[in-house]
Structure formats: structure tokens, C-alpha cells
Amino acid sequence: MQERTHIVRSKNGLSPLVWLSLALLVTWLVLPLVPLAVWSVSRSWFFPDIAPSAYSLRAWEYVLSPTSEVLPALGTTLIIALGVTILSILIGLPAGRALGLYRFRGKALIELLILAPTIVPGIAVALGLHVVFLKAGLAGTMSGVLIVHLIPTLPYMVLVMAGVFANYNPDAEAQARSLGANRLQAFRYVTLPAILPGLLIGSLFAFLVSWSQYILTLLIGGGRVVTLPLLLFNFASAGRNDITGAIGMIYILPGMILLVFAARYMSGRNQAYTATGQI
Amino acid sequence: MTGTRFIFRTFRRYCCHFAIFAILTYPLTIHASEAEFKNWDEVVDAAKGGTVNWFLWGGADNINAYVSDYVGGELKKRYDITLNRIGLSDTAEAVNLVLGEKQAGNDDNGSVDMIWINGGNFRTMKQGDLLYCGYTDLLPNNQLVDWTDPSIANDFGLPVDGCEVPWNRAQFAFAYDIARTETPPESIAALIDWVKQNPGSFTYPAASDFNGSVFIRHVFYHAAGGVEKLLGPFDQTTYDAVAPKAWAILNDMKPYLWREGTTYPNSIASLAQLFANQEVSLYFDYDPAIFGINVENGIFPETTRSYGLADGTIGNINYVAIPYNSPNKAAAMVTANFLLSFEAQFEKAKADVWGAAPAIDVARLRQEEQTHFAALPRNPAVIAPEILARHALPELHPDWISAIETGWQEYVAK
């Protein structure tokens, strides 16, 4: 199990090679964000200057003004992403458990179907769905957007959970039940700790995939559900690097916070949380 | 405006869909334009307390502010109408939305009440019977519009027929930096020589870009010896006679272009970046207001100036249109009427607001209003629209445009 190797490593400290690759990874992730931050406060930045020749907070003033609707869009994006994450857990956890633990007729086909949205381009699905959503009265509503985001998020959640449950021994639940725990207690004290790292990874995927949706939101939301990627693309395609930079900074914030928060649990350093689940 | 290029950008992409669609629906295309309202007072009454979902290109903060703050504020104050601005990256997104609603049978409760539109998108909507038509005479400010002007009555060669209301006038112009370039070329013929004398300092976006396409049309007009032969429906014989000359000019130019013409910028935003970075010496845009906006935004240097061509530059009008299934037609009509008013057109013309040229005929305004327009300070980077308008060229029929774009890809880009 991957978590086991982590435990061993964390006891011995990280090797220099691991440190080096970590440093490279962080550089890779952070470096592209630096120009974004600089653009957001620049007024003129001409090639081949290393730094802008004039600075201004105008992009931020616009982005934070009611006209830009960036802050309401941040709220909308957050509500949708959180809603999608919760729905993905509610659907993905039982589905992943079934796929991971049981063998049944047509399992391979179902796995393929679940994977399909990650292979088929979203726009192809969305164009057909738009008519269905219109007829159902879901087009142009937040719940419609929430539902349509499940298409790209569920495969990640289900497949991660299926992987977790494939290495999970349900006998532990039976043992807990035989020791007097009810179903809820067995889930709370036995199942959940065992699957938590996987569940967090799946949730993080679901959140971030929903967070970054553009075309599905645009098509099903019909412009009435305004999320940050829509506003971001307005300015990115218009070549307005300053405003794109400012919206971009706001856009990456929740993902960063979540990642830092979730990393603590996902590292698997706490032995009780390892997916092997042997208590 | 900057917006106009996005309005047409996808024209070519949708052309085929549209052609098939038009053939399929042709017998059904009867314009249902019976007026639902008898007079303007009825419209204003019906509009009270309404909401207008206005879909328009949202890539410029100053336009967004003008629409949301100024227009939205005034509509609320004067008519108790709530304006909801919905920013688009591409106007075709709104067109597709209405098309999807029609396919789903949503004929009276659509999500789009108004679109900033012209060219190919207007064509798609008009011929797909997706527009509410025949209301323009009801608008009191319609009297400020000179419908006898063919460039207003026809949107890219397609009669408007009361299906949209003019909003802005745009005319192609070149920009240069007086600190770097002393005498820019002021005709297509001069440009051809200038490019050869100044290798590497000129390029134009590919034909897939709206502004690149309109530049290529200027060369095409030059090759044809004038636009007259090219007006009207597409004519293969004329095209075959002119096209080789135009491609020869552009191919001769190629080795002297930026990066020896091995590549072309894929969007006008890229050309703006090249000009800002001093990699090229000339910039152009369908709307000269962008020069001033870019100077204001610090993208272009303060020493930017602009000019038209002695042999004329292409102009167009962009409009607002109301989809046939808008549930807020009265409120949208009141909005369209307000956009035509002196106050709204004047505010929009201010250089620090937007700098867009009015679509109304200023000569039809009251004397003091005309004085206001005449006294407007202009950003020095923006050429006066009336000077530019002295040498204005018409746009071509969309079939011509797509033929030229395809030809360029085939014979010049390769």
C-alpha cells in the first residue's frame, strides 16, 4: 500500500532526492503564478522589460467593484463546487464500494461507462443535455449547473473510492457490529477512518473539477449562473492581462486553501487513517 | 469596439451550420412581426418593474462599467427596469443559447432578452427566425437613426428589416507610435511598399481572426481596383479574377512580414501585444476607440496615433437585437430606445467612458446636443470618426467574406 511506504519514509525523514523533487514541483506550481500576481498590479508592462514600467491597483479596484460581479461569482462558484462535492460523495461512495468490493455481471461495462465522461469531450455531452435540461426546466438554474457538473466529477470520485474499497476489508465492520456498534457507529469509527484519505482525494478532485468547469456552466447555466471561470475567460480572451491576473489570483485561492488543509490528512502519516484499515 | 471582432469572430465557423440550417428552414421563414403593442406608452407601462438579461461581449472593463453602472442605473431610475449584464467571450454563445431554446420548444420564456450583435451572428438569428422584429418604428428615438443610410439599413449586406436597433458605428483604422514611426503608409499601395522597406515590422492576424479578415479584405478591395465590383451576392467569376491578384500581393509581402511570415498572430490581442512590445510598428482595429482604451490601460504608449487610408477603410454598424422568445420584450425595447437616446450615446462617446462613435445621426439632434458632441474631447490616439468617415468603404456580403477567408487559408497561409 502506498500509505505504508509513506509511514516508513516519514519515520526516517525524507531523502535529499525527494526533497529536490519536492522543491522542483513547488517551483513548477508556484512560478507560473508570479507573473499573474505582477500583472494584476501592473499598468504597463512592455517586452522586454523584466518588471512593469507602471503599477496600478485599477484591475483590483474593478475586480472588487460591484460592476465586475467577481465577488458574487466567487460565492456562486464556491456553493456549486461544495454542492457538487457533497453530491459526488453521496453517489460516489456507495458506488465505489460496490465496484471495489463486489463482483457482479456487467461490472466491466459499468466501469467503462463511468469512465466515459473523462474520455468523451464535455461539449459533446453538454450540447445534447442542454435540450434535456431546458425541457426539465433546469437550464439557467444553479441546480442545473450543479447536476451537470456531476458528469465530469463523478468518474474521479467513483474510481478513487473503488480503488480504496478494493483494498478494504469489510470484516472489520462486522467485527465492530459484533462488539455492539450500530451501523452508524461502525461507519463513523471503522469505515470512515479507513477510507478518509481516499475520500479526501476524491472530494478534492470533485471540488477542483467543478471549480474549473467552463463550457458546461456556460451552456447549462445559459449565462445566468455566473462562475469565476466565465468572467476569467471574458478577460483572458480579450488580452486584458491585468484583470485576468487579478481574477486569477482570486480564482486559485480556494484550491490552495483546500489543498493545504487536505494535505494534512492525505499524507497518511497518521496510522489510524491508513487505507489498509487494520486497527 | 473591441466587442465587434468577437461578434463576428466565429462567423466562418458557423457559416456551414447556418447554410444547412437556412436551407432546411427556408420555407418556414415568415417574419412574425405583428406588433404586440399599439403605442409607446403601452410598452413603457409593460416594461415597468421588468428585468432585461442583456448578453454582450464582456472583455472590456470600461464597456462593462458603462453598461452595468450607467445604462443599468439610468434604466432603474427612469423606467424601474433592472438590467442584468451577462458577459460573453463570444457572441455566438448567446446565439446558440436561443437556438437551443427554439429546438427545445421554449418559444416564450427564453433566457436572453437582448444581444449585442451584427454580421454572421445576426444572419444566423434572422434567417433562423430567432429574432423579434418590426418594433423599431415604435421606439421614439428611432427618429434619430438614419435608416436611409445603406450601411445602417443593411448589416453585412443583409437587410435589417426592423429586427435590430443600431448601437455603435465602427470603422477600421491603423495605429502607430509617433515616437518610432515618422510616416506610416496611408494607402494599401503605400503599405505594400512600406512593408518591403521595413522588413519584420508589420504583420496581420490570420483570416480566422475578425480583424485579420477585415485587413485581408482591404487588400482584396485594392486588388479589385475598388469595392464596386464586389458588392452584392457572391460572384465566382469576379472572385476568380480578383483573388489571384490579392494572394500575389500578400504572398509577395510574406518574406518581409514579422518572422518572415512563417507564422501569423492568431488573434488581434496578439497583434496588440506585438505592437505594445515594439515588435511591429503598425496596429489596426475595426474600432479606433480601442487605441484610446489601450493607451488608457497602459497597453499602448502615450505616443500612439491613428489614421485611416486615403483609399478608404471598411466600416460597419453594430446593433442590439431582441430574441423572439424573450419574456421581457417591452423592457428590452425600452432599453434599446434608451441606448439610442442622446444621453446614452453621448455618455458612450466620451473618451474616458468608452469613446464609441454614435450610431445615431448627430445632425438630427437638437442644436445644443450637437454642440455637446462637437465639443467632445477625444483621446489623441483616436482619429476623429468624422475624418475617418470621409473615406468609408462598405462591408461585403458574408458569402464573399467566407470565400476570401477560405482562399487566404488555402493560398497564402500555406
Interface residues (C-beta under 8 A of the other chain):
Chain A: S42 R43 S44 W45 F46 F47 P48 A54 S56 Y62 S65 P66 T67 S68 L127 H130 V131 L134 K135 A139 G140 L218 L219 G222 G223 R224 V226 L230 L231 F233 N234 F235 S237 A238 G239 R240 D242 I243
Chain B: T2 F6 N53 F55 W57 G58 G59 A60 D61 N64 A65 S68 D69 I86 G87 L88 S89 D90 E93 A94 N96 L97 G100 E101 Q103 A104 G105 N106 S111 V112 S267 A269 S270 A272 Q273 A276 N277 Q278 E279 N297 G298 I299
